[in-house]
């Protein structure tokens, strides 16, 4: 994929994940980064579990990135709430 596609997929997945997990998001650049890192996590997770989607193309890419981004945001939220309890 070219860089523009990565940015668009990252933005869409990051925005959707922020909306699902709750919160206001991390800004434009932050949501793109969350979406791109989510794509890597989602790709690894789907490959490891042997899961494939019944559709392909950009929709499948965004779906995998979205799942990974939600997982990433849940991990970040857990780590942040855990660090607040120690204080």
Phi and psi restraints in degrees (range 20) as a CNS / XPLOR table:
assign (resid 1 and name C) (resid 2 and name N)
       (resid 2 and name CA) (resid 2 and name C) 1.0 -86.1 20.0 2
assign (resid 2 and name N) (resid 2 and name CA)
       (resid 2 and name C) (resid 3 and name N) 1.0 169.7 20.0 2
assign (resid 2 and name C) (resid 3 and name N)
       (resid 3 and name CA) (resid 3 and name C) 1.0 -63.2 20.0 2
assign (resid 3 and name N) (resid 3 and name CA)
       (resid 3 and name C) (resid 4 and name N) 1.0 -35.3 20.0 2
assign (resid 3 and name C) (resid 4 and name N)
       (resid 4 and name CA) (resid 4 and name C) 1.0 -64.6 20.0 2
assign (resid 4 and name N) (resid 4 and name CA)
       (resid 4 and name C) (resid 5 and name N) 1.0 -41.0 20.0 2
assign (resid 4 and name C) (resid 5 and name N)
       (resid 5 and name CA) (resid 5 and name C) 1.0 -64.0 20.0 2
assign (resid 5 and name N) (resid 5 and name CA)
       (resid 5 and name C) (resid 6 and name N) 1.0 -43.0 20.0 2
assign (resid 5 and name C) (resid 6 and name N)
       (resid 6 and name CA) (resid 6 and name C) 1.0 -59.3 20.0 2
assign (resid 6 and name N) (resid 6 and name CA)
       (resid 6 and name C) (resid 7 and name N) 1.0 -42.3 20.0 2
assign (resid 6 and name C) (resid 7 and name N)
       (resid 7 and name CA) (resid 7 and name C) 1.0 -66.0 20.0 2
assign (resid 7 and name N) (resid 7 and name CA)
       (resid 7 and name C) (resid 8 and name N) 1.0 -44.9 20.0 2
assign (resid 7 and name C) (resid 8 and name N)
       (resid 8 and name CA) (resid 8 and name C) 1.0 -65.0 20.0 2
assign (resid 8 and name N) (resid 8 and name CA)
       (resid 8 and name C) (resid 9 and name N) 1.0 -46.0 20.0 2
assign (resid 8 and name C) (resid 9 and name N)
       (resid 9 and name CA) (resid 9 and name C) 1.0 -61.4 20.0 2
assign (resid 9 and name N) (resid 9 and name CA)
       (resid 9 and name C) (resid 10 and name N) 1.0 -44.3 20.0 2
assign (resid 9 and name C) (resid 10 and name N)
       (resid 10 and name CA) (resid 10 and name C) 1.0 -61.2 20.0 2
assign (resid 10 and name N) (resid 10 and name CA)
       (resid 10 and name C) (resid 11 and name N) 1.0 -43.5 20.0 2
assign (resid 10 and name C) (resid 11 and name N)
       (resid 11 and name CA) (resid 11 and name C) 1.0 -64.5 20.0 2
assign (resid 11 and name N) (resid 11 and name CA)
       (resid 11 and name C) (resid 12 and name N) 1.0 -48.4 20.0 2
assign (resid 11 and name C) (resid 12 and name N)
       (resid 12 and name CA) (resid 12 and name C) 1.0 -63.1 20.0 2
assign (resid 12 and name N) (resid 12 and name CA)
       (resid 12 and name C) (resid 13 and name N) 1.0 -48.2 20.0 2
assign (resid 12 and name C) (resid 13 and name N)
       (resid 13 and name CA) (resid 13 and name C) 1.0 -64.5 20.0 2
assign (resid 13 and name N) (resid 13 and name CA)
       (resid 13 and name C) (resid 14 and name N) 1.0 -41.3 20.0 2
assign (resid 13 and name C) (resid 14 and name N)
       (resid 14 and name CA) (resid 14 and name C) 1.0 -64.6 20.0 2
assign (resid 14 and name N) (resid 14 and name CA)
       (resid 14 and name C) (resid 15 and name N) 1.0 -43.1 20.0 2
assign (resid 14 and name C) (resid 15 and name N)
       (resid 15 and name CA) (resid 15 and name C) 1.0 -64.9 20.0 2
assign (resid 15 and name N) (resid 15 and name CA)
       (resid 15 and name C) (resid 16 and name N) 1.0 -45.1 20.0 2
assign (resid 15 and name C) (resid 16 and name N)
       (resid 16 and name CA) (resid 16 and name C) 1.0 -63.8 20.0 2
assign (resid 16 and name N) (resid 16 and name CA)
       (resid 16 and name C) (resid 17 and name N) 1.0 -43.2 20.0 2
assign (resid 16 and name C) (resid 17 and name N)
       (resid 17 and name CA) (resid 17 and name C) 1.0 -64.7 20.0 2
assign (resid 17 and name N) (resid 17 and name CA)
       (resid 17 and name C) (resid 18 and name N) 1.0 -40.8 20.0 2
assign (resid 17 and name C) (resid 18 and name N)
       (resid 18 and name CA) (resid 18 and name C) 1.0 -62.4 20.0 2
assign (resid 18 and name N) (resid 18 and name CA)
       (resid 18 and name C) (resid 19 and name N) 1.0 -38.6 20.0 2
assign (resid 18 and name C) (resid 19 and name N)
       (resid 19 and name CA) (resid 19 and name C) 1.0 -67.8 20.0 2
assign (resid 19 and name N) (resid 19 and name CA)
       (resid 19 and name C) (resid 20 and name N) 1.0 -38.3 20.0 2
assign (resid 19 and name C) (resid 20 and name N)
       (resid 20 and name CA) (resid 20 and name C) 1.0 -73.8 20.0 2
assign (resid 20 and name N) (resid 20 and name CA)
       (resid 20 and name C) (resid 21 and name N) 1.0 -45.0 20.0 2
assign (resid 20 and name C) (resid 21 and name N)
       (resid 21 and name CA) (resid 21 and name C) 1.0 -73.5 20.0 2
assign (resid 21 and name N) (resid 21 and name CA)
       (resid 21 and name C) (resid 22 and name N) 1.0 -27.5 20.0 2
assign (resid 21 and name C) (resid 22 and name N)
       (resid 22 and name CA) (resid 22 and name C) 1.0 102.2 20.0 2
assign (resid 22 and name N) (resid 22 and name CA)
       (resid 22 and name C) (resid 23 and name N) 1.0 160.3 20.0 2
assign (resid 22 and name C) (resid 23 and name N)
       (resid 23 and name CA) (resid 23 and name C) 1.0 105.3 20.0 2
assign (resid 23 and name N) (resid 23 and name CA)
       (resid 23 and name C) (resid 24 and name N) 1.0 -177.7 20.0 2
assign (resid 23 and name C) (resid 24 and name N)
       (resid 24 and name CA) (resid 24 and name C) 1.0 -100.8 20.0 2
assign (resid 24 and name N) (resid 24 and name CA)
       (resid 24 and name C) (resid 25 and name N) 1.0 -1.8 20.0 2
assign (resid 24 and name C) (resid 25 and name N)
       (resid 25 and name CA) (resid 25 and name C) 1.0 90.3 20.0 2
assign (resid 25 and name N) (resid 25 and name CA)
       (resid 25 and name C) (resid 26 and name N) 1.0 -173.1 20.0 2
assign (resid 25 and name C) (resid 26 and name N)
       (resid 26 and name CA) (resid 26 and name C) 1.0 -119.7 20.0 2
assign (resid 26 and name N) (resid 26 and name CA)
       (resid 26 and name C) (resid 27 and name N) 1.0 19.2 20.0 2
assign (resid 26 and name C) (resid 27 and name N)
       (resid 27 and name CA) (resid 27 and name C) 1.0 85.7 20.0 2
assign (resid 27 and name N) (resid 27 and name CA)
       (resid 27 and name C) (resid 28 and name N) 1.0 174.5 20.0 2
assign (resid 27 and name C) (resid 28 and name N)
       (resid 28 and name CA) (resid 28 and name C) 1.0 -60.7 20.0 2
assign (resid 28 and name N) (resid 28 and name CA)
       (resid 28 and name C) (resid 29 and name N) 1.0 -53.7 20.0 2
assign (resid 28 and name C) (resid 29 and name N)
       (resid 29 and name CA) (resid 29 and name C) 1.0 -66.7 20.0 2
assign (resid 29 and name N) (resid 29 and name CA)
       (resid 29 and name C) (resid 30 and name N) 1.0 -41.4 20.0 2
assign (resid 29 and name C) (resid 30 and name N)
       (resid 30 and name CA) (resid 30 and name C) 1.0 -61.9 20.0 2
assign (resid 30 and name N) (resid 30 and name CA)
       (resid 30 and name C) (resid 31 and name N) 1.0 -42.0 20.0 2
assign (resid 30 and name C) (resid 31 and name N)
       (resid 31 and name CA) (resid 31 and name C) 1.0 -66.9 20.0 2
assign (resid 31 and name N) (resid 31 and name CA)
       (resid 31 and name C) (resid 32 and name N) 1.0 -37.1 20.0 2
assign (resid 31 and name C) (resid 32 and name N)
       (resid 32 and name CA) (resid 32 and name C) 1.0 -63.1 20.0 2
assign (resid 32 and name N) (resid 32 and name CA)
       (resid 32 and name C) (resid 33 and name N) 1.0 -44.9 20.0 2
assign (resid 32 and name C) (resid 33 and name N)
       (resid 33 and name CA) (resid 33 and name C) 1.0 -64.0 20.0 2
assign (resid 33 and name N) (resid 33 and name CA)
       (resid 33 and name C) (resid 34 and name N) 1.0 -44.3 20.0 2
assign (resid 33 and name C) (resid 34 and name N)
       (resid 34 and name CA) (resid 34 and name C) 1.0 -59.5 20.0 2
assign (resid 34 and name N) (resid 34 and name CA)
       (resid 34 and name C) (resid 35 and name N) 1.0 -42.2 20.0 2
assign (resid 34 and name C) (resid 35 and name N)
       (resid 35 and name CA) (resid 35 and name C) 1.0 -66.3 20.0 2
assign (resid 35 and name N) (resid 35 and name CA)
       (resid 35 and name C) (resid 36 and name N) 1.0 -41.2 20.0 2
assign (resid 35 and name C) (resid 36 and name N)
       (resid 36 and name CA) (resid 36 and name C) 1.0 -69.3 20.0 2
assign (resid 36 and name N) (resid 36 and name CA)
       (resid 36 and name C) (resid 37 and name N) 1.0 -44.9 20.0 2
assign (resid 36 and name C) (resid 37 and name N)
       (resid 37 and name CA) (resid 37 and name C) 1.0 -64.2 20.0 2
assign (resid 37 and name N) (resid 37 and name CA)
       (resid 37 and name C) (resid 38 and name N) 1.0 -37.9 20.0 2
assign (resid 37 and name C) (resid 38 and name N)
       (resid 38 and name CA) (resid 38 and name C) 1.0 -61.4 20.0 2
assign (resid 38 and name N) (resid 38 and name CA)
       (resid 38 and name C) (resid 39 and name N) 1.0 -35.8 20.0 2
assign (resid 38 and name C) (resid 39 and name N)
       (resid 39 and name CA) (resid 39 and name C) 1.0 -64.2 20.0 2
assign (resid 39 and name N) (resid 39 and name CA)
       (resid 39 and name C) (resid 40 and name N) 1.0 -40.3 20.0 2
assign (resid 39 and name C) (resid 40 and name N)
       (resid 40 and name CA) (resid 40 and name C) 1.0 -66.1 20.0 2
assign (resid 40 and name N) (resid 40 and name CA)
       (resid 40 and name C) (resid 41 and name N) 1.0 -47.0 20.0 2
assign (resid 40 and name C) (resid 41 and name N)
       (resid 41 and name CA) (resid 41 and name C) 1.0 -62.9 20.0 2
assign (resid 41 and name N) (resid 41 and name CA)
       (resid 41 and name C) (resid 42 and name N) 1.0 -46.3 20.0 2
assign (resid 41 and name C) (resid 42 and name N)
       (resid 42 and name CA) (resid 42 and name C) 1.0 -63.2 20.0 2
assign (resid 42 and name N) (resid 42 and name CA)
       (resid 42 and name C) (resid 43 and name N) 1.0 -41.4 20.0 2
assign (resid 42 and name C) (resid 43 and name N)
       (resid 43 and name CA) (resid 43 and name C) 1.0 -62.1 20.0 2
assign (resid 43 and name N) (resid 43 and name CA)
       (resid 43 and name C) (resid 44 and name N) 1.0 -43.8 20.0 2
assign (resid 43 and name C) (resid 44 and name N)
       (resid 44 and name CA) (resid 44 and name C) 1.0 -63.7 20.0 2
assign (resid 44 and name N) (resid 44 and name CA)
       (resid 44 and name C) (resid 45 and name N) 1.0 -44.9 20.0 2
assign (resid 44 and name C) (resid 45 and name N)
       (resid 45 and name CA) (resid 45 and name C) 1.0 -63.3 20.0 2
assign (resid 45 and name N) (resid 45 and name CA)
       (resid 45 and name C) (resid 46 and name N) 1.0 -47.1 20.0 2
assign (resid 45 and name C) (resid 46 and name N)
       (resid 46 and name CA) (resid 46 and name C) 1.0 -64.2 20.0 2
assign (resid 46 and name N) (resid 46 and name CA)
       (resid 46 and name C) (resid 47 and name N) 1.0 -40.1 20.0 2
assign (resid 46 and name C) (resid 47 and name N)
       (resid 47 and name CA) (resid 47 and name C) 1.0 -67.3 20.0 2
assign (resid 47 and name N) (resid 47 and name CA)
       (resid 47 and name C) (resid 48 and name N) 1.0 -41.5 20.0 2
assign (resid 47 and name C) (resid 48 and name N)
       (resid 48 and name CA) (resid 48 and name C) 1.0 -65.1 20.0 2
assign (resid 48 and name N) (resid 48 and name CA)
       (resid 48 and name C) (resid 49 and name N) 1.0 -41.1 20.0 2
assign (resid 48 and name C) (resid 49 and name N)
       (resid 49 and name CA) (resid 49 and name C) 1.0 -82.5 20.0 2
assign (resid 49 and name N) (resid 49 and name CA)
       (resid 49 and name C) (resid 50 and name N) 1.0 -9.3 20.0 2
assign (resid 49 and name C) (resid 50 and name N)
       (resid 50 and name CA) (resid 50 and name C) 1.0 71.9 20.0 2
assign (resid 50 and name N) (resid 50 and name CA)
       (resid 50 and name C) (resid 51 and name N) 1.0 27.9 20.0 2
assign (resid 50 and name C) (resid 51 and name N)
       (resid 51 and name CA) (resid 51 and name C) 1.0 -90.2 20.0 2
assign (resid 51 and name N) (resid 51 and name CA)
       (resid 51 and name C) (resid 52 and name N) 1.0 136.3 20.0 2
assign (resid 51 and name C) (resid 52 and name N)
       (resid 52 and name CA) (resid 52 and name C) 1.0 -129.1 20.0 2
assign (resid 52 and name N) (resid 52 and name CA)
       (resid 52 and name C) (resid 53 and name N) 1.0 150.5 20.0 2
assign (resid 52 and name C) (resid 53 and name N)
       (resid 53 and name CA) (resid 53 and name C) 1.0 -90.1 20.0 2
assign (resid 53 and name N) (resid 53 and name CA)
       (resid 53 and name C) (resid 54 and name N) 1.0 151.3 20.0 2
assign (resid 53 and name C) (resid 54 and name N)
       (resid 54 and name CA) (resid 54 and name C) 1.0 -77.0 20.0 2
assign (resid 54 and name N) (resid 54 and name CA)
       (resid 54 and name C) (resid 55 and name N) 1.0 2.7 20.0 2
assign (resid 54 and name C) (resid 55 and name N)
       (resid 55 and name CA) (resid 55 and name C) 1.0 -136.2 20.0 2
assign (resid 55 and name N) (resid 55 and name CA)
       (resid 55 and name C) (resid 56 and name N) 1.0 168.3 20.0 2
assign (resid 55 and name C) (resid 56 and name N)
       (resid 56 and name CA) (resid 56 and name C) 1.0 -135.4 20.0 2
assign (resid 56 and name N) (resid 56 and name CA)
       (resid 56 and name C) (resid 57 and name N) 1.0 -174.7 20.0 2
assign (resid 56 and name C) (resid 57 and name N)
       (resid 57 and name CA) (resid 57 and name C) 1.0 86.6 20.0 2
assign (resid 57 and name N) (resid 57 and name CA)
       (resid 57 and name C) (resid 58 and name N) 1.0 -156.6 20.0 2
assign (resid 57 and name C) (resid 58 and name N)
       (resid 58 and name CA) (resid 58 and name C) 1.0 -66.2 20.0 2
assign (resid 58 and name N) (resid 58 and name CA)
       (resid 58 and name C) (resid 59 and name N) 1.0 -31.7 20.0 2
assign (resid 58 and name C) (resid 59 and name N)
       (resid 59 and name CA) (resid 59 and name C) 1.0 -63.7 20.0 2
assign (resid 59 and name N) (resid 59 and name CA)
       (resid 59 and name C) (resid 60 and name N) 1.0 -41.9 20.0 2
assign (resid 59 and name C) (resid 60 and name N)
       (resid 60 and name CA) (resid 60 and name C) 1.0 -67.2 20.0 2
assign (resid 60 and name N) (resid 60 and name CA)
       (resid 60 and name C) (resid 61 and name N) 1.0 -40.2 20.0 2
assign (resid 60 and name C) (resid 61 and name N)
       (resid 61 and name CA) (resid 61 and name C) 1.0 -62.6 20.0 2
assign (resid 61 and name N) (resid 61 and name CA)
       (resid 61 and name C) (resid 62 and name N) 1.0 -44.6 20.0 2
assign (resid 61 and name C) (resid 62 and name N)
       (resid 62 and name CA) (resid 62 and name C) 1.0 -65.8 20.0 2
assign (resid 62 and name N) (resid 62 and name CA)
       (resid 62 and name C) (resid 63 and name N) 1.0 -38.4 20.0 2
assign (resid 62 and name C) (resid 63 and name N)
       (resid 63 and name CA) (resid 63 and name C) 1.0 -63.5 20.0 2
assign (resid 63 and name N) (resid 63 and name CA)
       (resid 63 and name C) (resid 64 and name N) 1.0 -46.5 20.0 2
assign (resid 63 and name C) (resid 64 and name N)
       (resid 64 and name CA) (resid 64 and name C) 1.0 -63.3 20.0 2
assign (resid 64 and name N) (resid 64 and name CA)
       (resid 64 and name C) (resid 65 and name N) 1.0 -43.7 20.0 2
assign (resid 64 and name C) (resid 65 and name N)
       (resid 65 and name CA) (resid 65 and name C) 1.0 -63.6 20.0 2
assign (resid 65 and name N) (resid 65 and name CA)
       (resid 65 and name C) (resid 66 and name N) 1.0 -38.9 20.0 2
assign (resid 65 and name C) (resid 66 and name N)
       (resid 66 and name CA) (resid 66 and name C) 1.0 -63.1 20.0 2
assign (resid 66 and name N) (resid 66 and name CA)
       (resid 66 and name C) (resid 67 and name N) 1.0 -46.5 20.0 2
assign (resid 66 and name C) (resid 67 and name N)
       (resid 67 and name CA) (resid 67 and name C) 1.0 -60.6 20.0 2
assign (resid 67 and name N) (resid 67 and name CA)
       (resid 67 and name C) (resid 68 and name N) 1.0 -45.6 20.0 2
assign (resid 67 and name C) (resid 68 and name N)
       (resid 68 and name CA) (resid 68 and name C) 1.0 -64.2 20.0 2
assign (resid 68 and name N) (resid 68 and name CA)
       (resid 68 and name C) (resid 69 and name N) 1.0 -38.3 20.0 2
assign (resid 68 and name C) (resid 69 and name N)
       (resid 69 and name CA) (resid 69 and name C) 1.0 -68.3 20.0 2
assign (resid 69 and name N) (resid 69 and name CA)
       (resid 69 and name C) (resid 70 and name N) 1.0 -38.7 20.0 2
assign (resid 69 and name C) (resid 70 and name N)
       (resid 70 and name CA) (resid 70 and name C) 1.0 -62.4 20.0 2
assign (resid 70 and name N) (resid 70 and name CA)
       (resid 70 and name C) (resid 71 and name N) 1.0 -45.5 20.0 2
assign (resid 70 and name C) (resid 71 and name N)
       (resid 71 and name CA) (resid 71 and name C) 1.0 -59.6 20.0 2
assign (resid 71 and name N) (resid 71 and name CA)
       (resid 71 and name C) (resid 72 and name N) 1.0 -44.7 20.0 2
assign (resid 71 and name C) (resid 72 and name N)
       (resid 72 and name CA) (resid 72 and name C) 1.0 -60.4 20.0 2
assign (resid 72 and name N) (resid 72 and name CA)
       (resid 72 and name C) (resid 73 and name N) 1.0 -46.2 20.0 2
assign (resid 72 and name C) (resid 73 and name N)
       (resid 73 and name CA) (resid 73 and name C) 1.0 -66.0 20.0 2
assign (resid 73 and name N) (resid 73 and name CA)
       (resid 73 and name C) (resid 74 and name N) 1.0 -35.7 20.0 2
assign (resid 73 and name C) (resid 74 and name N)
       (resid 74 and name CA) (resid 74 and name C) 1.0 -66.4 20.0 2
assign (resid 74 and name N) (resid 74 and name CA)
       (resid 74 and name C) (resid 75 and name N) 1.0 -39.0 20.0 2
assign (resid 74 and name C) (resid 75 and name N)
       (resid 75 and name CA) (resid 75 and name C) 1.0 -65.1 20.0 2
assign (resid 75 and name N) (resid 75 and name CA)
       (resid 75 and name C) (resid 76 and name N) 1.0 -45.1 20.0 2
assign (resid 75 and name C) (resid 76 and name N)
       (resid 76 and name CA) (resid 76 and name C) 1.0 -61.2 20.0 2
assign (resid 76 and name N) (resid 76 and name CA)
       (resid 76 and name C) (resid 77 and name N) 1.0 -44.3 20.0 2
assign (resid 76 and name C) (resid 77 and name N)
       (resid 77 and name CA) (resid 77 and name C) 1.0 -63.0 20.0 2
assign (resid 77 and name N) (resid 77 and name CA)
       (resid 77 and name C) (resid 78 and name N) 1.0 -40.6 20.0 2
assign (resid 77 and name C) (resid 78 and name N)
       (resid 78 and name CA) (resid 78 and name C) 1.0 -64.3 20.0 2
assign (resid 78 and name N) (resid 78 and name CA)
       (resid 78 and name C) (resid 79 and name N) 1.0 -44.2 20.0 2
assign (resid 78 and name C) (resid 79 and name N)
       (resid 79 and name CA) (resid 79 and name C) 1.0 -66.1 20.0 2
assign (resid 79 and name N) (resid 79 and name CA)
       (resid 79 and name C) (resid 80 and name N) 1.0 -38.6 20.0 2
assign (resid 79 and name C) (resid 80 and name N)
       (resid 80 and name CA) (resid 80 and name C) 1.0 -68.5 20.0 2
assign (resid 80 and name N) (resid 80 and name CA)
       (resid 80 and name C) (resid 81 and name N) 1.0 -41.4 20.0 2
assign (resid 80 and name C) (resid 81 and name N)
       (resid 81 and name CA) (resid 81 and name C) 1.0 -70.2 20.0 2
assign (resid 81 and name N) (resid 81 and name CA)
       (resid 81 and name C) (resid 82 and name N) 1.0 -31.8 20.0 2
assign (resid 81 and name C) (resid 82 and name N)
       (resid 82 and name CA) (resid 82 and name C) 1.0 -68.3 20.0 2
assign (resid 82 and name N) (resid 82 and name CA)
       (resid 82 and name C) (resid 83 and name N) 1.0 -35.3 20.0 2
assign (resid 82 and name C) (resid 83 and name N)
       (resid 83 and name CA) (resid 83 and name C) 1.0 -74.0 20.0 2
assign (resid 83 and name N) (resid 83 and name CA)
       (resid 83 and name C) (resid 84 and name N) 1.0 -27.7 20.0 2
assign (resid 83 and name C) (resid 84 and name N)
       (resid 84 and name CA) (resid 84 and name C) 1.0 -73.0 20.0 2
assign (resid 84 and name N) (resid 84 and name CA)
       (resid 84 and name C) (resid 85 and name N) 1.0 -31.7 20.0 2
assign (resid 84 and name C) (resid 85 and name N)
       (resid 85 and name CA) (resid 85 and name C) 1.0 -69.7 20.0 2
assign (resid 85 and name N) (resid 85 and name CA)
       (resid 85 and name C) (resid 86 and name N) 1.0 -28.7 20.0 2
assign (resid 85 and name C) (resid 86 and name N)
       (resid 86 and name CA) (resid 86 and name C) 1.0 -72.8 20.0 2
assign (resid 86 and name N) (resid 86 and name CA)
       (resid 86 and name C) (resid 87 and name N) 1.0 -26.5 20.0 2
